[in-house]
């Protein structure tokens, strides 16, 4: 029986990693802005749509993570993948803002349910297999690398399918959207401590106190994950528009996006080695400032230089998401890991919901170059107020240790 359970747990690892791959196998992503425009939207509408998505995730994030910690991560994962599949199905009939808003809303519910639950299952599964709470030190890197590899391969598929038509890209996306549901059905609930089903207010009070009133490194890591992610995320929605302005043909978008995703995957893969080589201060400085140079490069270096500058966003994201998330999760008790990750995502989505319409309005009103300069300035502000204090906290906790190794 024990051997049978171990086989199921080993299958968990494969299924969760594969689910992560197909969850972001978004063949529509390299041409999402042109697709939205083909359905009658302007750039401000595009950013409002993303604000709708962020708002839905914002409203669902806390209850979904908490549900996963109380009722089970597998249930949350399965329901989430079903919502995402239904959201992708909406692309078939999408025409105008209303139907695209429904697409974003369904996707938002699904993402909020999957977010945190997948990583919690992976951590709990590898801990159960190893019998050692320190074992899953590379969990975040593996999941992140497969996420970005999925995006990279999907980007190449996008360019190939575009040789037929944009509509065929939509149909491929709808079909792929149901694969995570099949994978979620094959996952079993791993053993591990869960939150009590009584005293929900007390549970949330305990989690918030742990995140904000305990270890200072954990606190600044949590805040950095909540806000810093915006500095690279806006590039996702501006790069395609900039490529259009620079005259890059649509069929090349997928190949370019795929290369950038591979850059991010490689950065995530070597993130901890880079931290050892550069030191915590050096790595976090790269993570914090690279997006600012990326925005300025996009605005002032032309087409070829702008493409090179684009890689800075993906290097920063690869390093930052792996090192910061691993540092965050290594300091969390298993019983509320999903909720804590959802809280970090809650902060990020809330910040995006507030700022996205402003960025879209600036883009339509002031133009691309002015918007890029404003985003570079905002990135420097985030670096000064969050990343620099995190560097100081790590030095105080243990000057010679990397972020992921400082005890919580």
BATORLUM-483114 format. One record per residue: residue in one letter; x, y negated, z negated of N, C-alpha, C, CB in turn. Coordinates in pm, whole numbers, plus 32768, in hexadecimal, padded with zeros to 4 digits. Glycine has a CB too. Example, Ala and Ser with C-alpha at 12.3 -4.5 7.8 and 13.67 -1.06 7.14 Angstrom:
BEGIN
A852782397CF484CE81C27CF48528814A7CF4846B81BF7C77;S850580E17D3C8557806A7D36850A7FFD7CED8580803C7DC4;
% end
This chain:
BEGIN
X80548079800080008000800080577F8280007FA27FFF7F85;X80C27F857FAE81197F117FA8815C7EF7802F81837F247F3B;X81867F65807281C37F5680F5815E7F20815A81FB7FDD8125;X80E17F4B814D80777F1981A580627E8381917FF37F65818A;X80637E57811480537DC980F780C97D78812C80437DB38060;X81427DB0812381B77D69815681AE7D5981EE82377DB58130;X817A7DBF823281697DB382C381087D4282E681387E3882FF;X809C7D3A8297803B7CCF82AE80797C4582957FC07CE38254;X80CA7C3C822C810A7BBD820D81707B968278814E7BC48184;X81BA7BFB82AA82187BDE831781CC7BB08393826D7C5C8337;X81587BEB83AB81057BBF841B80D67B2E8406808B7C1C842D;X80BF7B098387809B7A7F836881007A1C83A1808F7A6C82D2;X81807A3A838881EA79DF83B581E379CC844B82747A14838B;X81D97A3B849481D27A348527815679E7855481D07AC28562;X80E47A058515806679C785408063793185207FF07A0D84FD;X8094790A84AA8093787C848780F1782D84E180BA786883F3;X8167786684FC81C478218556818B781885E3824D78698558;X814D78848612810F7882869780997821869B80E0791086BE;X804D781D862E7FDD77BE86268012772E862E7F8D77D385A2;X8081771485E880BD769185F080E7766D867E813576898595;X811A76D186C7814276BD875280CB769887A98187773B8788;X805E76E6879F7FEC76CF87F77F93765C87C87F9A774D8801;X7F9A763C87487F4D75CA87167F757549875E7F6075BA867F;X7FF5753C877D802774C387C0804C74DD885180A0748C8775;X801D754D88898033756889177FD275128966802276018939;X7FEC749189667F8F742F899B7FB974078A287F8873B2893F;X7F8B74528A8A7FB174338B147F7873AC8B407F7F74A18B73;X7F12737C8AFC7ED572FB8B1D7F2972868AE97E4872F38AE5;X7F7F729F8A877FC272328A40801A71DA8A988014726B89D1;X806B72108AF380BF71B88B44807271588B9D811A72098B99;X7FF171758BB57FA1711E8C0B7F2170F18BC47F7D71658C8F;X7F2470F28B3E7EAB70D48AF37E7C70458B0A7EC170EB8A5F;X7EDC6FE68B137EB56F5B8B297E796F4A8BB57F2F6EFD8B18;X7EBA6F7B8C207E786F758CA37DF16FBE8CA77ED36FAE8D0D;X7DE5702D8C5D7D6670758C587CFA701F8C197D7570F98C0B;X7D1A6FE08BA77CB96F878B687C946F148BC67CF26F4F8AE3;X7CF76EDE8C0B7CDA6E708C677C826E9E8CDB7D5D6E358C9D;X7C946F1C8D057C406F518D717BB06F608D467C766FD68DA1;X7B996F608CC37B106F6B8C8D7ADB6EE28C637B0D6FCB8C16;X7B1C6E768C947AE66DEF8C827B196DA28C097A566DF78C79;X7B846DD08BC67BB66D8D8B4E7C2B6D328B707BE16DF58AE4;X7C386CC28B267CB16C718B2E7D0A6C928AB77C8E6BD88B32;X7D7D6C4F8AAC7DDD6C738A437DA76C5989B77E5E6C288A58;X7D586BF089A77D1F6BD889237CBE6C4888FE7CD86B4F891E;X7C716C7889607C186CEA89487C686D6689207BC36D0889C6;X7CDB6D7989617D2F6DED89437D5A6DEA88B17DAC6DF0899F;X7D866D7588837DB26D6A87F77D3D6D7387967DFE6CE787E2;X7CC86D4087BD7C536D4F87677C2E6DE3875A7BDA6CFE879E;X7C396E2E87CA7C206EBE87C47C7D6F0187627C2F6EFC8850;X7CFD6EDB87657D5B6F1787087D3D6EEE86787DEA6EEF872C;X7D056E7686687CDA6E4C85E37C646E9F85B47CB66DB785E2;X7C0A6EC486117B9A6F1B85EF7BCE6FA285BF7B3C6F2F8669;X7C2C6FDA860B7C6A705885E37CA9704C85597CD47083864B;X7CF66FE185457D396FCD84C57CD56FBC84537D956F5584CB;X7C666F78846E7C016F6284067BBE6FE683DE7B976EFE8436;X7BA0703A84427B6470BC84247BC3711183D07B3F710784A6;X7C41711483F97CA4716083AC7CB2712483207D2D716083F4;X7CAE709F831A7CB9705A82997C497086823A7CB46FC182AD;X7BCF708D826E7B5D70B2821A7B5E714681F57ADB70918261;X7B947198824E7B93722882397C10725D81F47B82726E82BB;X7C7C721081F87CFE724481CF7D007276813E7D6871DA81E0;X7CD1722380E37CD5724B80567C7A72C280387CAD71D67FFF;X7BFB72BE80617BA8733380447BD873B2808B7B197318806C;X7C1073A581037C3C741D814B7CB5745E81077C5E73FA81DD;X7D16740D80DD7D89744580977D61748180117DF273DA8081;X7D07743E7FCD7CD974707F4B7C8B74F27F5C7C8274087F04;X7C3774F87FC47BED75747FE17C4F75E77FF97B917562805C;X7CBB75CB80447D1D763480607D5F76667FDF7D89760080C0;X7D7B760C7F817DBB76357F037D5B767D7EA67DF575BC7EBD;X7CDA765E7EAF7C79769A7E547C3B77197E8F7C0C76367E31;X7C0E77117F0C7BC3777F7F497C1877DB7FA17B5377477F9C;X7C8F77B07FC47CE5780480157D1677BE80927C9D7881803C;X7D9877CD80B07DD4778A81237DA677CA81A77E6D778E8119;X7D90784E81A67D69789482217CE0786382527D66792C820A;X7C82785181F77BFD7820821D7C067795825B7BA0781E81A3;X7C52773F821B7C6276B7824F7CA076B982DA7CB7766381F0;X7D03771082EC7D477719836C7CE8774883DA7DBF77788361;X7C9877AD83BD7C3C77E584207BD3777F844A7BF8786383E9;X7B93773E83E97B2C76DA84097B6A766684567AE876A78387;X7BE4763E842F7C2775D084747C4275EE85067CA775B0842E;X7C71766785237C8D768A85AF7C0C768F86027CD4771285B7;X7B9D76B685C57B1D76B7860D7AF4762886337AAE76FA85B8;X7B0375CB85D77AE2753F85F47B3C750986637AF074E98575;X7BBC752A86607C1774FA86C87BF0753287507CA7751F86A7;X7BCA75B287557BA075EE87D37B2475A9880B7B86768487C1;X7AC4758B87B47A4B754587E07A6B74B8881179E4753F876E;X7ACB747887CE7AF573F387FA7B2F73F588857B5973B98799;X7B87745588A07BC2745E89257B56747C898E7C2F74CA8928;X7AF374CA89697A8774EA89C77A3D746C89F37A25754D8987;X7A3A7405899F79F6738889C17A3773428A3879F5732C8949;X7AB7735F8A517AFC731E8AC07ABB733D8B467B8D73478AC3;X7A7673AF8B4F7A3673D68BCC79CA73728BF479FA74638BC0;X7980733E8B91791072E38BAD793172538B88789473108B62;X79AD72378B6279D271B18B3579BD714A8BA47A6471AE8B05;X797370E08B83795B70748BE279376FF68B9478E970998C48;X79986FA18B7E79806F288B3179A86F378A9F78EE6F028B3A;X79986ECB8A5679CC6EC389CE79856F25897179BD6E368999;X79036F36897B78B66F85891A78E27016891978216F7C8939;X78EB7054898E791070E2899179A270F6896A78F7711C8A1E;X79F77096898C7A8270A189637A90708C88CC7AD9703C89AF;X7A39703A88937A39702988017A1070AC87BC79DB6FB687D7;X79B070F587F87989717787C179FF71D987C9790F71B0880E;X7A4771D888397AC0722A88477B22720C87D67B02721188CF;X7B3B718C87BF7B9B716587567B68718A86CB7BB670CE875D;X7AE5717D86B57AAD719B86317AB8723086117A1A716E862A;X7A917285866F7A9C731686597B2D734086457A60736386CE;X7B84730686957C13732386877C4572F585FE7C6472DF86F8;X7C13728385D07C3D724F854F7C1672AA84DC7C0371C68539;X7B9B72DF84E07B70733D84797BC873B9847A7ADC7364848C;X7BE373ED84F27C36746484FD7CC3744F84CB7C3A7493858B;X7D0073E184F57D8A73C484CB7D9373B584347DBD73458511;X7D30737383F87D34735E83677D2C73E3831B7CC07303833B;X7CDF744383507CD374C4830F7D527518831F7C5C75108347;X7D90750E83937E0A755C83AC7E82751D83657E2675668443;X7E84749783617EF5744F83267F08747582937EDE73B78332;X7F7E749F82727F9C74C781E97F81755A81CF7F4B74758189;X7F11758F82057EF1761C81EF7F55767782347E63763A8221;X7F7F765282AF7FDF76A682F8806576AE82B07FF376728386;X8097763A828481177637823F810F767D81B8814775A7822C;X809D766C8172808A76AF80F18088774781028007767F80AD;X80447778816A80427809818480CF783B81A27FE5782A81FA;X811A77EF81F081A17819821581FC781D819B81DB77BB827F;X81F777B68148824777B580CD822178298072823677308083;X819F783A8059817178A37FFE8194792E803480DA78987FE7;X8187794180B781A379C280F4823779E480E7817A79C28188;X828F79868106831E79A380FF834D79B2806E836E79358144;X830F796A8014832F797D7F8683067A087F5882EB79127F30;X82917A367F8482627ABC7F5E82BC7B287F9A81D17AD17F8B;X82E77B168015833E7B78805583C87B7C8015834B7B5980EA;X83F97B077FEC84807B017FB484837B1A7F1F84BE7A7A7FD2;X84117B007EDC84107B097E4B84687AA07E0C843C7B927E1E;X84797A2E7E5384D679C67E28849F79417E55856679DD7E61;X848078EA7DF78441786A7E18849C780E7E67841678257D9A;X851E782A7E6B857977D37EB5859078037F4385FD77C97E6C;X855478717F6A857278AD7FEB854A785A8064853079307FF5;X84D07821806984A377E580E684DD775A8101840F77DC80E6;X8563774F80FB85A176CC810D859E769C819D862F76D180DD;X858876F681FF858776CE828A84FB76D282C685E3772582DA;X849676DD8273840C76E782A283E6766D82F483AC76F8822D;X83FF75F682C183D6757C8306841D7571838C83F4750182AF;X849E758D838F84EA7585840B84B775E58475857C75A083F1;X8495765F844C846276C284AC83DA769784E48457774D8469;X8382766A848C82FD764184B9830675C5851182A176268441;X8359756484E9836974EA853883A4750985C183C1748684ED;X8409756085C684487582864683E475C486A484BF75DF862F;X838F761C866E832A765C86C382BF75F986EE82EB76D1867A;X829C759C8696823F753286BD827574E78736822674D08648;X82EF74B7872B832774668797834574B9881383A774218768;X836B75388800837F7590887382FB75A488BD83B976198847;X828D75B38872820A75BE88B081E77544890281A075D58847;X820474CD88CB81EA74518914824174478990820173D888BA;X82BF74728984831C746989F582EF74C38A6883AA749089C9;X82D075408A4982A5759D8AB2822075718AEE829A762D8A7A;X81C675428A99814675108ACA8159749B8B2A80EC74E68A56;X81BE74498B1181D973D68B68820274028BF38245737D8B2B;X8255746A8BFA827F74A08C7C820774DC8CC482EE75098C6B;X81B575288C78813B75618CB380E174F28CE980EF75B58C4A;X80D974838CA0808974128CCB80B473E18D55809273A08C66;X813773CC8D668169739B8DE6814E73FE8E5781FE737E8DDD;X8158747F8E39813D74E48E9F80AA74E58EC6816875708E6E;X805174DD8E617FC274DF8E7D7F96745E8EC47F7274F18DFB;X7FDD73F08EA87FBC73718EEA7FCF73798F81801173018EB1;X802073D88FAD803073EA903E7FAB7410907E80997456905C;X7F507448902D7EC97467905E7E6E73EE90477E8F74E69015;X7E5973CB8FC67E0873558FA67E09733D8F107D7773648FDA;X7DE272C58EE97DD472A38E5B7D6372F38E1C7DBA720B8E4A;X7CFA73108E667C89735C8E317CB373EA8E0B7C1873618E98;X7D0F74248E557D3F74AA8E337D8E74A98DB07D9674E38EA4;X7DD3743A8D937E18742C8D137DB374368CA17E6573A58D0C;X7D4073F78CB37CD773FB8C4D7CA9748A8C347C5F73A38C78;X7C9274D68C9E7C61755F8C8F7CC975B98C4A7C3C75998D18;X7D4775A58C6B7DB175F38C287DB375D18B937E3E75D68C68;X7DA375508B737DA375288AE67D3075688A997D9A748F8ADB;X7CBC756E8AD57C4875AA8A947C62763E8A787BC975998AEB;X7C9B76848ADA7CB677138AC87D1B772C8A597CE977518B4A;X7D8776E08A587DEF76F089F17DB976CD89677E6A76988A12;X7D57767489617D22764788E27CE276B5888E7CBE75DD88F9;X7CBF772588CC7C80779388817CE577FA884F7C1877D788D8;X7D6277F3887A7DC77855884E7DDE784F87B77E4C783C8896;X7DEA77D787787DFE77D486E77D91781A86967E09774786BA;X7D15781D86CB7CA9786186837CC878F686777C21784C86CC;X7CF6793286E47D1879C086E47D8979DC86817D4179EE8772;X7DEE7986867F7E5F799886247E34798985937ECD79348645;X7DDC792A85777DAD791484ED7D62798E84BA7D53789884E6;X7D1B79D485117CD27A4C84E77D2F7ABB84B97C7B7A7E855A;X7DAC7ABA84EA7E0B7B2484C77E597B0784477E6C7B378539;X7E477A92840C7E907A6A83947E497A9C83177EA179D0838F;X7E967AC582B27E5D7AEC82317E857A8581C97E8E7B7B8207;X7E377A7C81607E547A1E80F37ECB7A5280A47DD87A0A8097;X7F387A0680997FAC7A34804D7F947A277FB6802A79E58076;X7FDB7A777F657FCE7A677ED4800B79E37EA780127ADD7E8A;X7FDB79B17E39801079347E057FAE78F47DA5803178D47E77;X7FE178977D577F8E78527CF57F3277F07D3C7FE578087C8D;X7EB677E67D107E54778A7D4A7E1F772C7CDE7DE077D97D8C;X7DEA76BD7D0D7DAD765F7CB07D2C769B7C767D9075D97CF5;X7D0F76757BFA7C9376A37BBB7C1B76677C027C91767D7B25;X7BAD76B67C0A7B3676867C4E7AE0762D7BF67AE576FC7C7E;X7B09761A7B7A7AC475C07B217B1A75437B0C7AA376057A9A;X7ADD74DA7ADA7B23745E7AB97B6F74287B327B8374767A43;X7B2674097B9D7B6473D67C177BA4734D7C007AFC73CD7C87;X7B6572FC7BAC7B9E72797B8D7C23728A7B467B3D72257B37;X7C2872E87AE97CA673037AA37D1273357B007C8F73677A34;X7CEC73897B617D4D73BA7BC37D8A73477C137D0B741E7C22;X7D3572EC7C447D67727C7C947DBD721E7C407CF3722F7CD2;X7D96720D7BC37DE571B87B6B7E7171F37B567D9E71A57AE4;X7E7672767B467EF772BA7B357F4F72AA7BB17EE273507B17;X7F1372BB7C287F5F72B27CA47F9672257CB87F0872DA7D1B;X7F4171C17CA67F6D71367CBA7FD8710F7C557EF670D67CAF;X7FC7713B7BD9802C711D7B7380B2715D7B997FFE71507AE9;X80AC71D77BCC8127721E7BF2816D71D57C64810672AF7C1B;X812071A37CC6815B71637D3B818E70D77D1E80F6715E7DAA;X8148708C7CCB81666FFE7CBD81A76FD77C3880E96FB17CCD;X819B702B7BD481CF70047B51823E705F7B1F815E70037AEC;X826B70BA7B7482D471177B49835A70F57B8682AE71A47B6C;X839571567BCB841971487C08841A70D67C6D844371CB7C4B;X847B707A7C61847E70037CB6849E70277D4684E46FA07C81;X84F0708D7D5D850D70B87DE7848E70EC7E29857C71257DE8;X8441713D7DE183C3716F7E16836670FC7E38838171CF7DB2;X835F70987DE0830570277DF683286FDD7E7783096FC77D7F;X83A86FBA7E8A83CF6F707F0283C96FC77F7F845B6F377EF1;X83E070497F7183D170A37FE4834070A8800F840271317FC2;X82E570B07FAF825570AF7FCB822E702D8012820470C07F49;X825C6FBB7FE0823A6F3B801C82786F2C80A782676EC87FC2;X82F26F5F80B883336F58813B82E76FAB81A283C46F888132;X82BD7023817C826F707681D781EA703381FB825571008199;X81B26FEB819D81316FAB81B481396F36821480F66F7D8131;X81A96EEE821481B26E728262821B6E7982D081D26DFD8206;X82906EB282B382FD6EB3831682D26EF4839883766EFA82DE;X827F6F5C839382566FA5840C821A6F49847581F2701183E8;X81DF6ED8844C81A66E7984AB82106E42850981636E088462;X828C6E3484DA82F26DF2852A83156E4085A8836F6DDE84D7;X83026EC485A783176F13862082946F35866683626F9485FE;X82266F36861C81A76F61865681746EFF86BE813F6F7285E8;X81896E7C86A981596E1B870A819C6E2C8791816F6D8F86D8;X82176E5E8790825D6E74880F82136ED8886782EA6EA587F5;X81D06F39882881866F9D887381206F5B88CF81406FFF8815;X80E06EF1889E80746EB188E980A46E3E893F80096E80888A;X811F6E13892F81536DA5897F81AD6DD389F1819F6D468927;X81ED6E4789E1824C6E748A4782086E868ACE828E6EF68A1B;X81956EC88AD081526EE38B4F81296E618B9680D86F3B8B39;X80F86E028B4880D46D808B8281506D3B8BB9808E6D268B19;X81BF6D438B73823B6D058BA1826D6D498C2082A66D0B8B34;X82606DCC8C2582896E138C9F82356DE78D16827D6EAC8C8C;X81B56DD08D00815F6D9E8D6B818D6D158D9A80CD6D988D3D;X81AA6CBC8D3B81D86C348D5B825A6C398DAB81EB6BE18CDA;X82B16C988D8783336CA48DC9832E6CEF8E4D83956CE78D6D;X82B66D1C8E7582A56D5B8EF782CB6DEE8EFF82F36D128F59;X82D96E318E8C82F86EC18E8D827A6F0C8EB8832B6EF28E00;X82886F688F1682146FAE8F4C81D9700F8EE5823A6FF98FCB;X8156701D8EEA810D706A8E86813D70FB8E7E807A70678EA5;X815F71388EEE818671C58EED820971DF8EA3819171F88F7A;X825471728E8882D171818E3F82BF71758DA7833471198E6D;X824871498D7B823171338CEE824971B28C9C81A370FF8CD7;X821672218CCD8221729E8C8282B172C88C6E81D6730B8CC8;X830472BB8CD8839172E38CCC83DA72898C6983D672DD8D55;X83C072068C71840171A98C1583D871C78B8583DE71168C39;X835571DB8B72832271F88AEC835D727A8AB6828872018AED;X836972DD8B0E83A2735D8AE58431734F8AB5839C73BF8B56;X848173018AFB850C72EA8AD2851072A68A4A855772968B3B;X84BA72428A3784B771FC89B6848C725989458458718389BE;X842F72B389608406731388FA8478737288D6838C7362892B;X84C67399893B853973F0891F85A173A688CC8578742289A3;X85B3732588E5860D72D5889285DF72D888018614724388C6;X855B72C687ED852372C88765853373508725849072A08767;X851873BB877285267442873C85B6745E871484F774A987A2;X86147434876586A2744A874586C973FA86C986FB742287BC;X869A737E86C086B8732D864A8680736D85CC867F729F865A;X860573A385D585CB73E7856286177464853C853B740B857D;X864A74A985A28692752685898715750C853F86AF756D860D;X8757749D855C87D97482851E87CF741A84AF883C74518588;X875573FA84838741738C84248792739C83A486AF73818401;X878E7413836787D6742582E9886D742982FF87A874A582A4;X8899745E837189287459838F895473CA83A6894974B08409;X8900737A83E8892072ED83FD892672A3837888B872AB8459;X88CE72C9831B88D072898296895272A6824D885872B98243;X8981732382588A00734582188A7572FB82588A1873DC821E;X8A6E72EA82DE8ADA72A783258AD97210830D8AD172C483BA;X8A6371D383158A57714283098A487112827989E27112835A;X8A1E716E822289FA7146819A896A7114819A8A5A70D88165;X892E7112812388A370E78119889170578147887270F6808B;X88ED6FFE811E88E36F72814588E96F6381DC89526F208104;X89476FA7821C89556F9C82AC88DB6FD182F689D06FE682D9;X88AB704682CC88397081831287BB702C8301881F710E82DF;X87A06FFE828687286FAE827187326F2682B687106F9B81DC;X87AB6EF382C687BD6E768311879A6E8A83A4884D6E438303;X87C66EF983DC87A26F1A8467870B6F29847487E76F9C8494;X86D06F748416863F6F8B841885F26F07841086176FE683A3;X86236EAB83BD85DA6E2E83A885ED6DC6841486026DF48327;X86646DBE845086826D5184AD867C6D77854087076D1A848F;X868B6DF88560868B6E2185ED860C6DF5863886986EB885F6;X85946DFE85FB851E6DD0864485226D3C866784A26DED85F4;X855C6CE9861185666C5A862F85B96C4386AD85A46C0D85B8;X862C6C8886B7867E6C7D872F86356CB887A887056CC4871B;X85E46D1E879085956D5887FD85336CF58838854B6DD387CD;X84EA6CAE87E384896C4B881484CF6BDA886084386C12879F;X853F6BAB882B85886B40887085C06B7088F485F96B0B8817;X85F16BED88F786236C25897485B76C3289DD86616CAC895A;X853F6C5B89B384CF6C648A1184AE6BDB8A4D84536C9D89CA;X84BC6B7289FC84956AEE8A2A84FC6AA88A8184796A9989B5;X857E6ACA8A6F85E56A788AAE86476AC48B0686316A328A45;X86426B488B0D86A86B938B56867C6BC98BDD86D76C058B02;X86016BA88C0985D46BD78C8A85AC6C6A8C8786406BC38CF1;X85906CA28CFF855A6D298D0685BD6D928CD585336D498D95;X86376D928D0A869A6DF78CE486C36DE88C5287176DEF8D3F;X86E16D6D8C2887086D558B9D86956D708B3D87386CC78B8C;X861A6D528B6B85A66D6B8B1785906DFF8AFE852C6D308B55;X85AA6E518B65859E6EE18B5386046F158AEE85AF6F2A8BD9;X867E6EDF8AF586E46F078A9486BD6EDA8A08876E6ECD8ABB;X86876E5F89FD865D6E2C897A85E96E7D894186346D988985;X85976EB6899985266F07896B85536F7C891784D56F3989E1;X85CA6FB2893685FB702688EB861170058858867E70588928;X86286F84883786406F5D87AD85C76F7B875586636EC887A4;X854F6F69878B84D66F88873C84D2701C871784576F61878B;X84F9706F877484EA70FF8761855B713A870D84E4714487E7;X85D170FC8712863C712386B6861470FE862886C270DF86DE;X85E37083861785B770578592854870AF855C85886FC68597;X84E870D185B284787123858584A571B08560840B712A85F0;X84FD71EB85B3852F727085958579727785128589729F8604;X85D5721784FC861E7213847D85C071F88408868B71A88483;X856D71908417851D716183A784B171C2837B84DF70DF83C9;X846671F883DB83F7724F83B6842872CE837283A572728431;X84997303839E84CB737F83628506736582D8853473C083BC;X8560730582CE85A572ED824F854472B881E58619728A8263;X84EF7258820B8493721F81A9842772848180845171A081E2;X83F172CD81DF838A733081BB83C373A28168834873688239;X843B73CC818984777437813A8494740580AD84F8746B817D;X84CA738C80A284E37352801D846173487FCD852472C7802B;X83F673238011837473137FD1833E73997FA1831072D28032;X833B73FD7FFA82FE747E7FD9834F74CE7F7482EB74D08056;X83D274BE7F73842475067F12840B74D67E8384B874F77F33;X83D374607E7683B974297DF1832974407DC283D873947DF1;X82D974847E13824B74947DF4822C751E7DBB81F7747B7E70;X81DA75257D5281A675A77D27814B75E17D938158759A7CA1;X814F76647DA5810176A37E0E806C768F7E00811F77347E11;X803C767C7D857FAB76787D727F6A75FE7DB37F8C76797CDE;X7FB475927DCA7F7575207E0F7FCA74ED7E837F5D74B07DAC;X801475467EC38068751D7F34801474E87FA980BD75947F63;X7FA6752A7FCA7F5374FD803A7F177473801E7EE275638055;X7EE8745D7FA37EAE73DC7F807F16736E7F867E7073E27EF5;X7F8F73897F557FF873247F56802072FF7FE4807273567F09;X802B7362803D804A734480C97FD872F6810A806573C58117;X7F5D731680E57EEC72CB81197EEC723B80E87E6A730F80F2;X7F187226806E7F21719D803A7F87714B80897F48719F7FA6;X7FF7718880AD805A714180FE8021711F818780DA7196810E;X7FDB717E81C27F9A716682437F2C70FD82357F6171E8827D;X7EE670FF81C37E7E709C81A77EB9700F81AB7E3D70B7811E;X7F2C6FFD816C7F6D6F7A816E7F926F4E81FA7FE86F7C8118;X7FC96FAB82497FF16F8C82D27F786F698328803C70038310;X7F0F6FBA83217E996FA083727E566F1D834A7E3770138367;X7E556F0082C87E196E83829B7E646E0B82D17E156E7E8205;X7EE96E1182CD7F3A6DA383027F236D9383987FCF6DBA82E5;X7F176E0483DF7F026DFC846F7E786DC4848F7F136E8684AF;X7E126DEF84457D8A6DBE845D7D826D26844E7D286E0183FE;X7DCF6CEF83F17DCE6C5F83DA7E1C6C1584467E086C3F8351;X7E8E6C4B846E7EE86C0284C77ED46C1D855C7F756C2284A4;X7E996C9085817E8C6CB3860F7E3E6C4C86607E4A6D39861C;X7DC86C1D86337D826BB786827DD36B3786917CFC6B978643;X7E246B16862B7E776A9E86337EE36AAD869E7EB86A8085AC;X7F226B2386A27F896B3B87067F4B6B3D87927FD26BC186EA;X7ED66B7D87A07E926B7E88227E6B6AF1884E7E166BD6881B;X7E3A6AA087F17E186A1688127E9169C488387DD169D5879D;X7F0169D887F27F7D699288147FAD69B9889F7FEA69B087AC;X7F9F6A3888BF7FCB6A6989417F786A2A89B17FC26B038948;X7EF56A2689A17E9F69ED8A097EA769548A0C7E0E6A1889F3;X7EC0691589987EC1688389927F48684489AC7E916858890F;X7FB4688089788039684389808097688989E08077684088F8;X807469048A0880C9694B8A65812369B18A1F811E68EA8AB2;X815F6A078A7081AF6A758A3D822C6A4689F281D76ACF8AAE;X827669E88A2C82F669C489F182E769878966834069648A4B;X8287692D8957826F68F088D382456959886D8204688188DD;X81F269B8889881C56A22883D82396A7A8810815A6A788880;X82946A98886D83086AE9884A83616AA187E483596B0B88C8;X83726A1F87F383C369D28793838069D3870A83D6693F87C4;X82FB69C3870682B369C7868682C26A4F8642821F69A6869C;X82BB6ABA869082CA6B40865783586B57862482A66BAB86BE;X83BB6B20866884456B2B863884536AE285B284A76AF086A0;X84176A6D85A7841C6A22852983D56A6E84B983DD6996853B;X83626AA984DA83196AF8847683696B71844782946B2684AD;X83B16BB084A484056C23848184726BFC841F84436C6084FF;X84B06B8A843785186B5983DD84DD6B3D8353855C6ADA8416;X84626B098350841E6AF182D184066B728284839B6AAA82E8;X83DC6BDC82C983C66C5E8289844B6C95825483866CC382ED;X84B56C8682A385396CB4827785626C6E81F585A26C9B82E6;X854F6BEB81F0857B6B9D817C852A6BBC80FF85736B07819A;X84A76BD5811084516BE5809B843F6C75806C83CC6BAB80B8;X845C6CD880C484466D63809D84C26DBB80AA83D86D9D80F1;X85086DB1811A857A6E0B812F85F16DE280D785A46E0B81C2;X860B6D6180CE867A6D34807986636D5A7FE6868B6C9B8085;X85EA6D457FAD85D36D757F2485E16E0C7F15854A6D4B7EF5;X85BA6E587F7C85CA6EE97F77865E6F0F7F7185866F2C7FF0;X86AF6ECB7FC187406EE47FBD87766EC97F31878A6E8B8025;X87496E5B7EF587766E3A7E6D87496EA17E0887436DB27E44;X86CD6ED47E17869A6F387DBB86E96FBA7DC486076F537DD7;X870D6FE27E3F875A705C7E5187E5704D7E128767707F7EE6;X88226FDB7E2788A76FC47DEC88A26FC97D5488DF6F3C7E1B;X88386F927D1B882B6F927C898814701F7C5587B86F367C5E;X87C3706E7C9F87A370F57C71881D714F7C75873471307CC6;X8865714C7CE588DF719B7CF1892E71677D6788C072337D02;X898F71127D5189D170C87DBD8A09711F7E2C8A4070777D84;X8A3871977E118A7C71E57E788A2172457EC18AED72317E3B;X899F72487EA0894772AF7ED688EE727A7F4488F272EB7E68;X88CB72CE7FA5886A72A9800B87DF729D7FCF8869730E807C;X8785725C801986FD72477FE886BE72CC7FBF86A872028052;X86CA73328016868373AF7FFB86B873FA7F84868974088072;X873273D77F56876A74237EE8875973E57E5F87F774387F00;X872773697E5A871873277DD886A473667D8D8701728F7DEA;X86B8738F7D13864D73D07CCA85DB73727CAC8681740A7C4B;X856073A97CB384EA73577C9684C9735A7C03847373867CE6;
% end
